[in-house]
Amino acid sequence: MVSEIIGGDMNSPGEADIEPVLNEPVPLRIHHVHGDPRAVLDQVLRDHLHRRLRRVEATDAEFAAGTAAQTVAFTLAGGKRLRSALAWWGWRAGGGPVSGPVAQHALAACASLELLQTCALVHDDVMDGSQTRRGVPCVHRVHEAEHREHGWSGEDRRYGESLAVLVGDLALAWADDMLSGALPGVPRPEEGREVWREMRTEMIAGQFLDVRGQATRSRSESLALRIDLLKTASYTVERPLHLGAAMAGAPPAVIEALRSYGRDVGVAFQFADDLAGAYGDSRATGKPVGDDLREGKTTLLLALGTRIAREEGDAQALELLERVGSGADTAEAAAALERLGAADRVREHCRGLAARGAAHLDGVELPEPVHTHLADLARRIGEGV
């Protein structure tokens, strides 16, 4: 499962030397980051958001206790800090320091990616009509229930979706604010800002293609790969690495190697997620198994299966897969994709991309533990399917 592939105990001790802050609205002072940065990034994010929430209370207490507090809670509860950690490894790959004020600014810039992730997930759940996220009701479902419980006027669905859109919007605004506040303290702020601009647009373009492909019931393999590249690989692996490296002023060869790694490993990551969504355990994924099939998402798994069924003249399987997204039984569809060999082909593609991604790192000199962590991530993705 993808959650298992990322792995690790984010709260393990010994990751950084940190001066404690006792109920004071001032930033953490991190002296040195040792090894895996996720626990440190989580504390930087937590401190920043709690200070931000205190300021929002002056704007409107009800808004602070509602939408703002929910944005903070969603961002801090769950998630493996994968994107922010990769940005830190990009920073390290570019020669960025691991201690001092410059490192502190870099950590804040990297942590801002977690707010971008909040925006993407909350909005994605609205567009997909999802029920759960991380094992609990989605943001829009929580507000739908709130509306029904109080007997408020209007449609509960519209109210829930509207409040969820606001949570996502606020997360995106805060992500921009957090990054903007951090960039002046890094060596190459403008280079970092340009990567951020591209990443945001690519993420939204990928979401557009995902929604359009679902509406048109596309079974195009090329479209599925394009969605995976823009919606997942870009803002999950490629651009976070690029952001960190660009902020540090990494040489072009290092940036190109990291981006090539990110594109391949990022798409492999999505393949692993597609397989987990069809055949995994909802307790591990946090979402009901079969959601992508229920929604008729344009995945390589479904596109490959449809083509194989057509080529082999399997009319029963083809009819079933063409109804995916419009009432087909998801368990039957998943079984057909396995029987046709589509799932095995996706597993093979996943392993191949993960290995190719790791190979991109062999031609450049990267400091340790950057190479080890990135190679290990690629290996775990490839082995996890």
Summary of the structure (lengths in Angstrom):
residues: 385
radius of gyration: 21.2
end to end distance: 7.5
largest distance: 68.1
contacts: 1362
relative contact order: 0.11
helix: 73%
strand: 3%
